[in-house]
C-alpha cells in the first residue's frame, strides 16, 4: 500500500458521517424539528388524558358538573326513615354530653341523669328543642323534632330510663292538622329569640352584632352557641373583641380550617355535620360581631 493510500485510510478512520454541507444542514434541521414534534406530541397526550370521554353520557355529565350552581335547596322527604337516636346523638349531642361540657349530663351517668329522668320524656324533649342553659335550641335544624326526641330517649335510656323510641306519627299527632305549619315554624322563632338574647348577654350594646337575627346561621345555634355564648372551655364569647382579637389574625379561612380540624376542647367541625361552606358562614358571622 502506498503512502497516499495509507494517509487516505487514516483520514477516513477519523472522519464523521457528515461529509458534505448538505448533510450538515439536514442534521441541524432535524435536530430542531424532531424535539419540537416530540414536545407537541407529549403535550397532546397529557391534554387528551384529561378530556371527558367522547360518549354522550360522559359529555353530559361533565357539562352538568361545570354548570352546577354553588347553592342547592335541600327539600326534605317527609316519608324518609327517621334516623336512629344513636346516630343523632353522635352528630348533634356528643360534643357536649360525652365530656359533660357546660354542665351537660354525661352520657350513661345515672347520677347526673336521675333527676332529669324524673321530669319525664316530654320535659326533656322540650328542653332539647327550645334550649336550656348553655345548650342552644336543637329544633328547626338538620334533624326533625322526632329525631331529636330519639336522641333524648337514647341518652336517657343509657342512664336507666325506659322511654319508648318516638315515631314521626306521634310527633305529628301532638297538634291539630290546621296548626301544623305554625308548629313547624315555631322552633325557628324560638331559635332566633334565643340567639338574640345570647348576643345581648355576651356583648355590650356597643358591640352587639350588626347582623339581623334572621341572618344568624342555623349551624351556629345548633352546634356553636352552647360554648361560644358562655365562653365554655375557653371558647371566645360571641362579640368579645378582646378574646377574638388574636384570632382575627388567622383570617376567616384560617379560622374555618381550625374549626374543621378541631382545636383544644372543640371537636372537629364543632361536633356537627355541617359542610365546609356552612362552617365558614358561621365563622364569618362570629367575626362580624367583633368588627
C-alpha positions as CSV (number, residue, x, y, z in Angstrom):
1,X,0.0,0.0,0.0
2,X,1.4,3.4,-1.0
3,X,1.8,6.3,1.5
4,X,-1.1,8.2,-0.1
5,X,-3.4,5.2,0.3
6,X,-2.4,4.9,4.0
7,X,-3.0,8.6,4.6
8,X,-6.4,8.5,2.9
9,X,-7.4,5.4,5.0
10,X,-6.2,7.2,8.2
11,X,-8.3,10.3,7.4
12,X,-11.4,8.2,6.7
13,X,-11.0,6.4,10.1
14,X,-11.2,9.8,11.9
15,X,-13.9,11.4,9.8
16,X,-17.6,11.5,10.9
17,X,-20.8,10.5,9.0
18,X,-21.3,14.1,7.8
19,X,-19.2,14.6,4.7
20,X,-20.9,17.4,2.8
21,X,-22.5,20.7,3.6
22,X,-25.9,19.4,2.6
23,X,-25.6,16.6,5.2
24,X,-24.7,19.2,7.8
25,X,-27.7,21.3,7.1
26,X,-30.0,18.3,7.2
27,X,-28.6,17.2,10.5
28,X,-29.1,20.7,12.0
29,X,-32.7,20.9,10.7
30,X,-33.7,17.5,12.1
31,X,-32.0,18.2,15.4
32,X,-34.5,21.1,15.9
33,X,-37.6,19.6,14.2
34,X,-37.7,16.2,15.9
35,X,-37.6,17.6,19.5
36,X,-40.4,20.1,18.7
37,X,-42.7,17.3,17.3
38,X,-41.9,15.2,20.4
39,X,-42.9,18.0,22.8
40,X,-46.1,18.7,20.8
41,X,-47.0,15.0,20.9
42,X,-46.3,14.8,24.7
43,X,-48.5,17.9,25.4
44,X,-51.3,16.5,23.2
45,X,-51.1,13.2,25.1
46,X,-51.3,14.8,28.5
47,X,-54.1,17.1,27.5
48,X,-56.2,14.4,25.9
49,X,-55.9,12.3,29.1
50,X,-57.9,15.0,31.0
51,X,-60.6,15.4,28.3
52,X,-64.0,13.9,29.0
53,X,-64.8,10.7,27.1
54,X,-66.4,11.1,23.7
55,X,-69.6,9.3,24.8
56,X,-72.7,11.4,25.0
57,X,-73.4,10.3,28.6
58,X,-69.9,11.3,29.9
59,X,-70.1,14.6,28.0
60,X,-73.5,15.4,29.5
61,X,-72.2,14.6,33.0
62,X,-69.2,16.8,32.5
63,X,-71.3,19.8,31.3
64,X,-73.8,19.3,34.2
65,X,-70.9,19.4,36.7
66,X,-69.5,22.6,35.2
67,X,-72.7,24.5,35.3
68,X,-73.9,23.2,38.7
69,X,-74.9,26.1,41.0
70,X,-73.0,26.7,44.1
71,X,-76.0,26.7,46.4
72,X,-78.6,23.9,46.4
73,X,-82.0,23.7,48.0
74,X,-82.5,20.9,50.5
75,X,-86.0,19.5,50.1
76,X,-86.6,17.0,52.9
77,X,-88.6,13.9,52.2
78,X,-91.3,13.6,54.8
79,X,-91.5,9.9,54.2
80,X,-87.8,9.1,54.7
81,X,-87.0,6.8,57.6
82,X,-86.2,8.6,60.9
83,X,-82.6,8.4,61.9
84,X,-81.8,6.3,65.0
85,X,-81.2,8.0,68.3
86,X,-77.6,6.9,68.5
87,X,-76.9,8.4,65.1
88,X,-78.4,11.8,66.0
89,X,-76.6,11.7,69.4
90,X,-73.2,11.2,67.7
91,X,-73.9,14.0,65.2
92,X,-75.6,16.6,67.4
93,X,-75.1,15.8,71.1
94,X,-71.9,14.0,71.7
95,X,-69.7,17.2,71.6
96,X,-71.0,18.3,75.0
97,X,-72.6,15.2,76.6
98,X,-69.5,12.9,76.2
99,X,-67.3,15.1,78.3
100,X,-70.0,16.9,80.3
101,X,-69.3,20.3,78.8
102,X,-71.0,23.3,80.5
103,X,-72.8,21.2,83.0
104,X,-74.3,18.8,80.4
105,X,-75.1,15.4,82.0
106,X,-72.5,12.9,80.7
107,X,-73.7,10.0,78.6
108,X,-74.7,7.0,80.8
109,X,-74.1,8.9,84.0
110,X,-77.0,7.6,86.0
111,X,-76.4,10.0,88.9
112,X,-76.5,13.1,86.7
113,X,-79.5,11.9,84.7
114,X,-81.7,10.6,87.5
115,X,-83.3,14.0,88.5
116,X,-83.8,14.8,84.8
117,X,-85.4,11.5,84.0
118,X,-87.9,12.1,86.8
119,X,-89.2,15.2,84.9
120,X,-90.3,12.9,82.2
121,X,-89.7,12.5,78.5
122,X,-91.8,15.4,77.4
123,X,-90.0,17.9,79.6
124,X,-86.6,16.6,78.4
125,X,-87.7,16.9,74.8
126,X,-89.0,20.5,75.3
127,X,-85.6,21.5,76.9
128,X,-83.8,20.0,73.9
129,X,-85.9,21.6,71.3
130,X,-86.1,25.1,72.9
131,X,-82.6,25.1,74.6
132,X,-81.7,25.2,78.2
133,X,-78.7,26.8,80.0
134,X,-75.7,26.7,77.7
135,X,-77.4,24.3,75.3
136,X,-78.7,26.1,72.3
137,X,-82.1,25.2,70.7
138,X,-82.0,22.0,68.7
139,X,-85.3,22.4,66.9
140,X,-85.5,23.5,63.3
141,X,-82.0,22.3,62.5
142,X,-80.7,19.4,60.4
143,X,-82.9,16.9,62.3
144,X,-86.6,16.6,62.8
145,X,-88.1,17.0,66.2
146,X,-88.9,13.3,66.4
147,X,-85.2,12.6,65.6
148,X,-84.1,14.9,68.4
149,X,-86.6,13.1,70.6
150,X,-84.9,9.8,69.7
151,X,-81.6,11.2,70.8
152,X,-83.1,12.3,74.1
153,X,-84.5,8.8,74.6
154,X,-81.2,7.2,73.7
155,X,-79.3,9.3,76.2
156,X,-81.9,8.9,79.0
157,X,-82.2,5.2,78.5
158,X,-78.5,4.7,78.6
159,X,-78.7,6.2,82.2
160,X,-81.6,3.9,83.3
161,X,-84.7,5.4,81.8
162,X,-87.3,3.2,79.9
163,X,-88.5,5.8,77.4
164,X,-90.1,4.4,74.2
165,X,-88.4,5.5,70.9
166,X,-90.6,8.2,69.4
167,X,-92.1,7.9,65.9
168,X,-92.9,10.6,63.4
169,X,-96.7,9.9,63.6
170,X,-96.6,10.5,67.4
171,X,-94.9,13.9,66.9
172,X,-97.4,14.9,64.2
173,X,-100.4,13.9,66.4
174,X,-99.4,16.4,69.1
175,X,-101.0,19.3,67.3
176,X,-104.1,19.6,65.0
177,X,-103.5,19.4,61.3
178,X,-104.5,23.0,60.8
179,X,-101.8,24.2,63.2
180,X,-99.1,22.1,61.7
181,X,-97.5,25.0,59.6
182,X,-97.4,27.2,62.7
183,X,-95.9,24.5,64.9
184,X,-93.2,23.8,62.3
185,X,-92.3,27.4,62.2
186,X,-92.2,27.8,66.0
187,X,-88.8,26.3,66.6
188,X,-87.2,28.8,64.2
189,X,-88.8,31.7,66.1
190,X,-87.5,30.3,69.4
191,X,-84.1,29.8,67.9
192,X,-83.9,33.4,66.7
193,X,-85.1,34.7,70.1
194,X,-82.6,32.6,72.0
195,X,-79.7,33.8,69.8
196,X,-80.8,37.4,70.1
197,X,-80.9,37.1,73.9
198,X,-77.5,35.3,73.9
199,X,-75.9,38.1,71.8
200,X,-77.1,40.7,74.3
201,X,-75.7,38.8,77.2
202,X,-72.4,38.1,75.5
203,X,-71.6,41.5,74.3
204,X,-72.1,45.2,75.4
205,X,-74.7,47.2,73.5
206,X,-71.9,49.0,71.5
207,X,-70.5,45.6,70.4
208,X,-73.8,44.0,69.5
209,X,-73.8,42.2,66.2
210,X,-75.0,44.3,63.3
211,X,-76.3,41.2,61.5
212,X,-80.0,40.8,61.6
213,X,-81.4,38.0,63.8
214,X,-82.9,36.3,60.7
215,X,-79.4,36.0,59.1
216,X,-77.9,34.1,62.0
217,X,-76.6,30.8,60.6
218,X,-78.7,27.8,61.8
219,X,-75.5,25.8,62.4
220,X,-74.4,28.5,65.0
221,X,-77.5,27.9,67.1
222,X,-77.2,24.1,66.7
223,X,-73.6,23.5,67.5
224,X,-71.7,26.6,68.4
225,X,-73.8,28.7,70.7
226,X,-73.6,26.1,73.5
227,X,-69.9,27.0,74.1
228,X,-69.4,30.5,72.5
229,X,-72.3,32.2,74.3
230,X,-70.9,31.4,77.8
231,X,-67.2,31.0,76.9
232,X,-67.2,27.3,77.8
233,X,-63.7,25.6,77.8
234,X,-62.0,28.9,76.8
235,X,-64.2,29.4,73.7
236,X,-64.1,33.1,72.7
237,X,-67.5,34.6,73.6
238,X,-69.6,36.0,70.8
239,X,-69.0,39.7,70.5
240,X,-65.9,39.7,72.8
241,X,-63.4,41.8,70.9
242,X,-60.6,41.1,73.4
243,X,-61.0,37.3,73.1
244,X,-61.3,37.4,69.4
245,X,-58.5,39.9,68.7
246,X,-55.5,37.5,68.4
247,X,-57.7,35.0,66.5
248,X,-58.7,37.5,63.8
249,X,-55.1,37.5,62.5
250,X,-55.8,34.0,61.1
251,X,-58.5,35.4,58.8
252,X,-61.8,33.7,58.0
253,X,-60.1,30.9,56.1
254,X,-57.7,30.1,58.8
255,X,-60.4,30.1,61.5
256,X,-62.6,27.9,59.3
257,X,-59.7,25.4,58.9
258,X,-59.3,25.3,62.7
259,X,-63.0,24.6,63.2
260,X,-62.9,21.8,60.6
261,X,-59.9,20.2,62.1
262,X,-60.9,20.9,65.7
263,X,-58.8,22.7,68.3
264,X,-58.4,22.4,72.0
265,X,-61.6,21.2,73.6
266,X,-63.5,21.9,70.4
267,X,-64.0,18.6,68.4
268,X,-63.7,18.6,64.5
269,X,-66.4,20.7,62.9
270,X,-67.6,21.7,66.4
271,X,-69.2,18.3,66.8
272,X,-71.6,19.0,63.9
273,X,-72.2,17.5,60.5
274,X,-72.2,21.0,58.8
275,X,-70.5,21.4,55.4
276,X,-67.3,23.5,54.9
277,X,-69.5,26.2,53.5
278,X,-71.8,26.2,56.5
279,X,-68.9,26.3,58.9
280,X,-67.3,29.2,57.0
281,X,-70.7,31.1,57.2
282,X,-70.7,30.6,61.0
283,X,-67.1,31.9,61.3
284,X,-68.0,34.9,59.2
285,X,-71.0,35.6,61.4
286,X,-69.0,35.4,64.6
287,X,-66.1,37.5,63.2
288,X,-68.7,40.2,62.1
289,X,-69.8,40.7,65.7
290,X,-66.3,41.9,66.8
291,X,-65.6,44.3,63.9
